Each structure stands twice: as C-alpha cells, then as structure tokens.
C-alpha cells in the first residue's frame, strides 16, 4: 500500500502529481475532502474522473481538511490510497426514503464479501438515521471494522453537506467504501480527552438525540443549577463545546454536544442518548486535551502503518484552534496522513459501531506484516513539553472536584438506600414501592411493555406473634422476606407494603410469568423450617396485569384477588377474576 496526498490547485498541477507518483488505476482509491463551494467540488471531481477514470473516487464536503498533520481551511485535499492486492468498492445510497435495516442490507449485498477487511462510511452532515444505520450494520457485520463520519462544513448552520462517489453527488445519503483483499491490517484509535467533572446523573426521559429530563428534573434546570442562569439562558452557545455530556457506553467515553434548545426546554444533542444512561459534565480544557498524546503515538507507531486517515470533529477544531495541529502532527511523522473535520465521527469497537462527538479518530492501514524492528519512538517522545504549572494546577483541581463528588455520591447512595429500605426485612419500603410503581406503569404504557404485580399476605401471621412473641414473629417475617427475594428474578422489585404484606412488581412480565414466579415463591416458602416445628408459614397471593387503558385499577385488581385468595381457604394464588 502507498498513500500520498496534496491540496488541489489546478488540473495541470493534478496531472503533474499523478505522473510523479506513477499511480496505477487498478486498486486505486482516491479520497476527495473539500472545504470549498459545491461548484468547485464538481470541477475537481470532473478533473479526477477525466484523468483517472478507472479509479474509485469517494469523498465528502468538510469543515476544513487534514493535510499531513495540519488543518487547512478553504481548500480541497486529494488523497491517493494505492493498494497492491486490495480492491476498493463503493456504493452511494439515497437514504431519504429507506429504513436503516434496508440500507445496511443493501451495503452488505452490494460491496461486502468474505474478503472484506474494513469499510469506510460517510453520510451527509444532516443525516438523522446514522445511529440506526450504524446499529444495523453492527448487527449484520459485527466483526467488520468501520470508520468515517458525517460530512462537515465550517458553517455550523450549513443546510447542506455532501457525499460523493465517482460522478454522483448527494446531500441526502450514505457513502460506503469497502476494502477487499486477502490481506490488510487495520487498527483504530480515538482521542476524546475531555475530563469528566461533577457527579453522575441519570437520563430519565429521552428520545433519540433529545433529552427532556435528568434525574427526573428538566434538563434545562440541570444546566441552570450547575452552570448558572446566564449560562442556561444562552444555550447552546455557552456549553456546546467546553461542557458536553460524557456517557460511558460499553466501556467507551462518548461525548454528546449540544445542537439547540427546544421551546419546551428539552435539548437536542449531536448523537443518540438513551434513558437510564449515566452522564457527567465534560470539561474541555485545551492543555488537558493535548496532554498525554505520547501513549497514542506509541500505539500508532507500533502498528507500523503505511497510511493513516483521520476523521476529527469540527467542534474539536473550533475549541482547540491552532492547538489542533499539535495533536495531529505527531501521527503524520509515523506515516502519510490525510483526513477531514466532520459533523460526527463513526468508530468501531467491541463489535459495535458508534457515533462520536468532539473526537479525533485515526484509522491505520497496512498491506505488509509487522516487521521486527527496534523502535526508538523518536517521533513520539518529548511531545509534552508544553506542560507548565497551570496545567498541573488544573489537573489537581479536577482531581479534587472528582474526589469530593465521589465521596458525596457514595454518602448520598448510602442515605438513599437507608431511606428506601425497610429496616426489618431489608426489602424496599412502602415509600419506594409507590415511586417504583408510578415509574414502571408510566414506562410500560409509553413503550407498550407488559407489567404485572403480586400482593403477598401471610396467612394467620397474628397467631405466630400471639403464640411465640413479637420478636419471633419479626424473625419469621424477615426469613420469609429473604426467601421471597431469593425466589424472584433480578429485575423484580420486592417491597414490604406494610405489616405482613409484601408486594412484588414484575417489569416487562405477563401475568402468566408472574404466576410462575409466585408459584416458585410459594414452594420455597413452604420448605422453610423454623426451630419450633409447629410454625408453618403460607402466603396468599393476588396477581394482576396492567391494562394500559385502566392503569388506576392495576393495584386494586391485585388487592381484590388477594381477598378472594383469603376467602377461598388461604395459601392460594389468584390471578384472574
């Protein structure tokens, strides 16, 4: 493999370059990344197609380009990847009227085979289906490395961005390029380096890329609480880059920067956010971001690449300014390097594909096996000379804030556990049951999930207290409660409702499955042996399944069926009227 790149000037200059490099059109992949108007892009495409008609031309509009370790604005970059035995194949798909699964299936059918070693994927910058398409590709081809990103522009308000393949150009589509051959080594690296700060918070209401509430509080109030009212009033300008949310997803730190604030106070982000995910504020401090680049540089050097492609976020460039070159340049010393600044980066890890924000990604390629060479890492050393006292102070400050936040979170979790737990049985208490029931009913209705409930009541528990004393009664109650919890599934929510009544919430469960668990509980409880042989414990059960059209009778139905169970001789499970 041979890679080289240059900034386009004129057709004469282009012809001179291809003659100098002596490129062969077979197995030649030509990337065009352009930070110029559409008419200029068309002119360059025409030049490339005229002079290299049998090569594969692929590219995107960009928010400036990456040329040999430096960011360049207002220019077009042409990068040649000449493979020896790897064949590049391309496909351009208009996604406006296609669902994500069909897009992934089309890519698999048209350009993927048993010798495909990796795939580049580019979309127009306004493509909203990208996360779903990435997920579908992960499902169909989990082992296939994937890299790329959304077409960019230095104008954040740009209404159109473009992807192109050979003579075709679109602002509503996906471009896929596969690399197919008997041997190709591929490695990927990514750098975020935003520092998390403050406590962990839970996304409690979100859809797609929109967050409505965090910790049950409107997301706009979270910004006002932690950043101040002036800060929240000026979103997204005040927080889009320096303070994104950081999500830990599958062991990866993923940033989600702001797009805009909606009239109802919800916030739209660059990329999907999921309910139940933990988020923390990220802090984009330039010295910290460019710090510790040596490890990544050594990893890249160890791979011995013949070429490097970088897809980095335009927001990262905006924040780092000229410092972006300090981050890029070391890698260009290892192998020829080209790339562009995106509206979102695509990255493959853990057999999944991800949409990233504010990230620098690197794709290392080679058609040669790793050679046993003594590497002195000369290009990787002394990269942190910019360290000064202010950087040390900043790192110490962030460590201090993190440590204090962690200690406060641990203490709050203990207090929360105490406030939600019944002291005798160790089960959740009545207060927690009410909160959990409301949450699970709302979730089941919203997502059309099943939800069931069982009320369990001791049979003749008063006689145990009367015959053996209240301390023995407490012991029996705690022992049975523990057996009930052991018999339930991890997802079931077991609570002491009051006195000798216990309630179990069964999320995403039909009444038939809830009946099965209740029967298991009944069997396990009957096997408990106490020191006094005379003590026999049994339970009566009332089970109900949520009717989403009548949520107000959910608990009432279970209570009525418990009454019937008691009336029918106790030690019964009633789940139907």
ChimeraX attribute file (.defattr): number of C-alpha atoms within 10 A of each C-alpha:
attribute: neighborCount
match mode: 1-to-1
recipient: residues
	/A:1	18
	/A:2	18
	/A:3	23
	/A:4	19
	/A:5	21
	/A:6	16
	/A:7	19
	/A:8	16
	/A:9	12
	/A:10	12
	/A:11	16
	/A:12	9
	/A:13	12
	/A:14	19
	/A:15	14
	/A:16	12
	/A:17	15
	/A:18	14
	/A:19	10
	/A:20	9
	/A:21	12
	/A:22	9
	/A:23	17
	/A:24	15
	/A:25	16
	/A:26	17
	/A:27	22
	/A:28	24
	/A:29	25
	/A:30	25
	/A:31	21
	/A:32	29
	/A:33	30
	/A:34	31
	/A:35	24
	/A:36	18
	/A:37	12
	/A:38	15
	/A:39	9
	/A:40	14
	/A:41	22
	/A:42	15
	/A:43	12
	/A:44	21
	/A:45	21
	/A:46	16
	/A:47	17
	/A:48	22
	/A:49	15
	/A:50	11
	/A:51	14
	/A:52	19
	/A:53	13
	/A:54	15
	/A:55	21
	/A:56	23
	/A:57	27
	/A:58	27
	/A:59	27
	/A:60	31
	/A:61	31
	/A:62	34
	/A:63	32
	/A:64	26
	/A:65	32
	/A:66	28
	/A:67	25
	/A:68	23
	/A:69	22
	/A:70	19
	/A:71	21
	/A:72	17
	/A:73	15
	/A:74	14
	/A:75	18
	/A:76	27
	/A:77	24
	/A:78	23
	/A:79	24
	/A:80	22
	/A:81	22
	/A:82	22
	/A:83	22
	/A:84	15
	/A:85	16
	/A:86	23
	/A:87	19
	/A:88	25
	/A:89	20
	/A:90	22
	/A:91	18
	/A:92	22
	/A:93	17
	/A:94	14
	/A:95	20
	/A:96	13
	/A:97	8
	/A:98	12
	/A:99	12
	/A:100	19
	/A:101	16
	/A:102	13
	/A:103	20
	/A:104	20
	/A:105	14
	/A:106	14
	/A:107	20
	/A:108	15
	/A:109	9
	/A:110	12
	/A:111	18
	/A:112	21
	/A:113	13
	/A:114	8
	/A:115	15
	/A:116	21
	/A:117	21
	/A:118	23
	/A:119	21
	/A:120	19
	/A:121	23
	/A:122	29
	/A:123	35
	/A:124	26
	/A:125	27
	/A:126	19
	/A:127	18
	/A:128	17
	/A:129	17
	/A:130	27
	/A:131	20
	/A:132	20
	/A:133	21
	/A:134	23
	/A:135	19
	/A:136	20
	/A:137	22
	/A:138	22
	/A:139	15
	/A:140	13
	/A:141	17
	/A:142	17
	/A:143	15
	/A:144	19
	/A:145	22
	/A:146	30
	/A:147	25
	/A:148	29
	/A:149	29
	/A:150	30
	/A:151	30
	/A:152	32
	/A:153	27
	/A:154	21
	/A:155	10
	/A:156	12
	/A:157	7
	/A:158	11
	/A:159	10
	/A:160	16
	/A:161	23
	/A:162	27
	/A:163	28
	/A:164	28
	/A:165	23
	/A:166	20
	/A:167	12
	/A:168	12
	/A:169	20
	/A:170	19
	/A:171	22
	/A:172	19
	/A:173	25
	/A:174	27
	/A:175	26
	/A:176	22
	/A:177	27
	/A:178	25
	/A:179	23
	/A:180	22
	/A:181	19
	/A:182	12
	/A:183	16
	/A:184	20
	/A:185	17
	/A:186	16
	/A:187	17
	/A:188	19
	/A:189	17
	/A:190	18
	/A:191	17
	/A:192	20
	/A:193	22
	/A:194	26
	/A:195	19
	/A:196	23
	/A:197	20
	/A:198	19
	/A:199	18
	/A:200	17
	/A:201	16
	/A:202	16
	/A:203	20
	/A:204	19
	/A:205	20
	/A:206	20
	/A:207	12
	/A:208	16
	/A:209	18
	/A:210	22
	/A:211	23
	/A:212	20
	/A:213	21
	/A:214	22
	/A:215	15
	/A:216	12
	/A:217	13
	/A:218	18
	/A:219	21
	/A:220	22
	/A:221	17
	/A:222	16
	/A:223	18
	/A:224	14
	/A:225	12
	/A:226	12
	/A:227	14
	/A:228	12
	/A:229	13
	/A:230	11
	/A:231	16
	/A:232	21
	/A:233	14
	/A:234	11
	/A:235	17
	/A:236	18
	/A:237	14
	/A:238	15
	/A:239	19
	/A:240	18
	/A:241	23
	/A:242	20
	/A:243	23
	/A:244	25
	/A:245	24
	/A:246	25
	/A:247	22
	/A:248	13
	/A:249	13
	/A:250	10
	/A:251	9
	/A:252	14
	/A:253	15
	/A:254	23
	/A:255	28
	/A:256	26
	/A:257	25
	/A:258	24
	/A:259	18
	/A:260	17
	/A:261	18
	/A:262	12
	/A:263	7
	/A:264	9
	/A:265	15
	/A:266	19
	/A:267	23
	/A:268	23
	/A:269	23
	/A:270	22
	/A:271	22
	/A:272	20
	/A:273	22
	/A:274	18
	/A:275	15
	/A:276	14
	/A:277	16
	/A:278	20
	/A:279	24
	/A:280	20
	/A:281	23
	/A:282	23
	/A:283	22
	/A:284	21
	/A:285	18
	/A:286	18
	/A:287	19
	/A:288	17
	/A:289	20
	/A:290	24
	/A:291	16
	/A:292	14
	/A:293	20
	/A:294	18
	/A:295	11
	/A:296	16
	/A:297	22
	/A:298	20
	/A:299	14
	/A:300	23
	/A:301	22
	/A:302	15
	/A:303	18
	/A:304	20
	/A:305	23
	/A:306	19
	/A:307	22
	/A:308	25
	/A:309	25
	/A:310	27
	/A:311	28
	/A:312	32
	/A:313	24
	/A:314	28
	/A:315	23
	/A:316	22
	/A:317	22
	/A:318	15
	/A:319	16
	/A:320	19
	/A:321	12
	/A:322	12
	/A:323	15
	/A:324	21
	/A:325	18
	/A:326	15
	/A:327	20
	/A:328	24
	/A:329	18
	/A:330	23
	/A:331	25
	/A:332	18
	/A:333	16
	/A:334	23
	/A:335	22
	/A:336	20
	/A:337	27
	/A:338	29
	/A:339	30
	/A:340	32
	/A:341	32
	/A:342	35
	/A:343	27
	/A:344	29
	/A:345	27
	/A:346	26
	/A:347	25
	/A:348	21
	/A:349	18
	/A:350	12
	/A:351	13
	/A:352	20
	/A:353	25
	/A:354	25
	/A:355	24
	/A:356	27
	/A:357	29
	/A:358	30
	/A:359	26
	/A:360	25
	/A:361	23
	/A:362	25
	/A:363	24
	/A:364	21
	/A:365	24
	/A:366	21
	/A:367	20
	/A:368	13
	/A:369	12
	/A:370	12
	/A:371	9
	/A:372	6
	/A:373	8
	/A:374	6
	/A:375	10
	/A:376	10
	/A:377	14
	/A:378	11
	/A:379	17
	/A:380	21
	/A:381	15
	/A:382	9
	/A:383	17
	/A:384	14
	/A:385	8
	/A:386	11
	/A:387	14
	/A:388	10
	/A:389	9
	/A:390	10
	/A:391	16
	/A:392	12
	/A:393	11
	/A:394	14
	/A:395	16
	/A:396	12
	/A:397	12
	/A:398	16
	/A:399	15
	/A:400	13
	/A:401	15
	/A:402	17
	/A:403	15
	/A:404	14
	/A:405	16
	/A:406	15
	/A:407	12
	/A:408	13
	/A:409	15
	/A:410	12
	/A:411	12
	/A:412	12
	/A:413	12
	/A:414	12
	/A:415	12
	/A:416	11
	/A:417	14
	/A:418	14
	/A:419	14
	/A:420	18
	/A:421	19
	/A:422	19
	/A:423	12
	/A:424	13
	/A:425	19
	/A:426	18
	/A:427	23
	/A:428	23
	/A:429	23
	/A:430	18
	/A:431	15
	/A:432	19
	/A:433	20
	/A:434	12
	/A:435	10
	/A:436	16
	/A:437	20
	/A:438	11
	/A:439	11
	/A:440	19
	/A:441	21
	/A:442	15
	/A:443	16
	/A:444	17
	/A:445	16
	/A:446	10
	/A:447	8
	/A:448	11
	/A:449	17
	/A:450	20
	/A:451	25
	/A:452	27
	/A:453	29
	/A:454	31
	/A:455	26
	/A:456	28
	/A:457	25
	/A:458	20
	/A:459	17
	/A:460	14
	/A:461	18
	/A:462	13
	/A:463	12
	/A:464	19
	/A:465	15
	/A:466	11
	/A:467	11
	/A:468	12
	/A:469	12
	/A:470	13
	/A:471	11
	/A:472	14
	/A:473	19
	/A:474	16
	/A:475	14
	/A:476	21
	/A:477	19
	/A:478	17
	/A:479	15
	/A:480	22
	/A:481	23
	/A:482	16
	/A:483	16
	/A:484	22
	/A:485	18
	/A:486	12
	/A:487	19
	/A:488	18
	/A:489	11
	/A:490	9
	/A:491	10
	/A:492	19
	/A:493	20
	/A:494	24
	/A:495	28
	/A:496	25
	/A:497	22
	/A:498	12
	/A:499	10
	/A:500	18
	/A:501	17
	/A:502	23
	/A:503	25
	/A:504	24
	/A:505	22
	/A:506	25
	/A:507	20
	/A:508	16
	/A:509	18
	/A:510	17
	/A:511	20
	/A:512	14
	/A:513	13
	/A:514	25
	/A:515	22
	/A:516	11
	/A:517	19
	/A:518	25
	/A:519	16
	/A:520	14
	/A:521	20
	/A:522	23
	/A:523	13
	/A:524	15
	/A:525	21
	/A:526	13
	/A:527	11
	/A:528	14
	/A:529	12
	/A:530	13
	/A:531	6
	/A:532	8
	/A:533	7
	/A:534	9
	/A:535	14
	/A:536	17
	/A:537	21
	/A:538	18
	/A:539	27
	/A:540	27
	/A:541	30
	/A:542	29
	/A:543	29
	/A:544	29
	/A:545	24
	/A:546	23
	/A:547	16
	/A:548	18
	/A:549	8
	/A:550	8
	/A:551	15
	/A:552	12
	/A:553	15
	/A:554	20
	/A:555	19
	/A:556	13
	/A:557	21
	/A:558	26
	/A:559	20
	/A:560	17
	/A:561	24
	/A:562	27
	/A:563	17
	/A:564	19
	/A:565	21
	/A:566	20
	/A:567	11
	/A:568	12
	/A:569	10
	/A:570	19
	/A:571	18
	/A:572	20
	/A:573	23
	/A:574	22
	/A:575	22
	/A:576	12
	/A:577	9
